[in-house]
Amino acid sequence: MAGKPVRPVNAIDQTRRMLSLVTYLKERPGARVEDVARAFGISEDELVSDLDVLPMCGTSFRGGDLLDIDTDGERIWWHNPAALAAEAAEPLRLAADEATALLVAARAVSTLPGLRESDRQALLRATAKVETAAGEAAGASSRLSVTFESEGGVFADVDRAIAERRRLWIRYYSPARDEVTEREIDPIRLVSVGHTYVEAWCRRSEARRTFRLDRVAEIKILDEPSAPPEIELRDLSEALVQPAAEDPEVVVEVGPGGRWVAEYYPHDSADELPDGGLRITLRTPDPASLRRLALRLGREGRIVSPPELADSARQGAREALAAYDGLEAERTARVPEAGAPGPRAVHAVPDGPGDGPG
């Protein structure tokens, strides 16, 4: 098929393109493949790849609600555009599995220790309404239960501190540095993006920081009032980490196996390298946190700048290799080969050439 070579796909860019593609095709029945590819600045192969995915999308997973789009290689046909039309909209109805998941989650949250009584009662009233609306579908949820363990107490203390405007003391594990630190923070809000976090003003770093609740080793509510500076709340719906323009710049080069970094880390630029890799420029308030990324990438990536961070990453790699070599040598000394003499004889082997003791 004619067209430009297929470029490596960025999942975020592809999703945005496909959302626009739905609107574009709805207004142009029978559109030509080459015209659509040209309009979106992609190759025809990339466009066909998108069209292979679109039939799995829709307003639900029921067959009649999925997009019925196909192509004969020259034109694109959408056989059920009314699936997304306003006149096709129906009141929201929960399937049995959706009602069960919602009810189980609601009951679990209502048991959280420290939850404000007014919030608990509001949640229980809403749960009762969902049960009534779900009818028989609600029966299965009564046989399931979820219990919050490690995060429950931390969540309750953070929630209480926010409500009472009080400062928190925490012992927090930072995986980037592999250390536990003590901090005083002024909590601002609780957010959930995959995990539950507290966004707060950190008195130690004098900056806004986000702490994951399951990494809080110990927590205390202090008598001091919480007084974070006036800061604009960020929209965290797309990503938890949102670098600022004034944050330090870091340049990372990755090989073909490390291209995923450009999809998972917000960045300023990602330039192609001759070997199929990328030169990625990004910003972060804590450059040292990328040291672990460099170790994870191994041969598939390296930090280019700043120089001190690149040196730190190389030193970390050398220390890791030295530790591994030490463990391997210890294991070899403790497990002699078959037929070799026992531990006493092993220690008697001389370091240099020549005859050892008999």
ZITA-V557597 format. One line per field, one symbol per residue. psi: psi as a letter, one per 40 degrees, with the letter a starting at -180 (. if undefined). burial: # if it has 16 or more other ideal C-beta (glycine too) atoms within 10 Angstrom, else .. A space follows every 10 residues. Layout:
psi = ???
burial = ???
This chain:
psi = hiiiihihhh dddddddddd ddddddeghf ihddddddde fiiddddddd ddddeeiaea eideeihghi ieddihhhef dedeideeii ihhhiddddd ddddddddde ehhehhdddd dddddddddd ddddbddedd deeiihhhcd eddddddddd dddefiiihi hhhhddefih ihihihidih ihgdihihhi hhddefihih hhdeehdiih hidiihgiih ihhiheddid hgiideiihh hhhiadeedd dddehhidig hiideeaihh hiiiegddee dddddddbee iihdiidddd dddddddddd dddddddddd dddegiihei iaddddeehi daiahii.
burial = ..#....... ...#..#... #...##.... #.#..##..# .###.###.# #..#...#.. .....##.#. #....#.#.. #.##...... ...#....## .###.##.## .#..#..... ..#...#..# #..#..##.. #......#.. ########## ##...###.# .#.#...... ..######.. #....##### ###....### ###.##..#. #....#.#.. .....#...# ..#......# #####..##. ##..#.#..# ......##.# ####..#..# #.##..#..# ###.....## .##....... .......... .......... .......... ........
